[in-house]
Amino acid sequence: MAIVVNIDVMLAKRKMSVGELARRVGITAANVSVLKNGRAKAIRFSTLNELCRVLECQPGDILSWVDENDGG
């Protein structure tokens, strides 16, 4: 199972910095970086809700699943 986090794509579309997103969501820039780089083990629904609110997107715009066994 591979969950891909597309926060960097959403930040680019919104022309927003990691620092601004962190401030507006209420988490640290370090935690945004952990999410952005795919190193997070979990995310709270409340954090996901705030990310979607600030980025004006759906959870599926931020998270996607890729089959690691697909070979492609």
Secondary structure, 3 states (H helix, E strand, C coil): CEEEECHHHHHHHHCCCHHHHHHHHCCCHHHHHHHHCCCCCCCCHHHHHHHHHHHCCCHHHHEEEECHHHCC
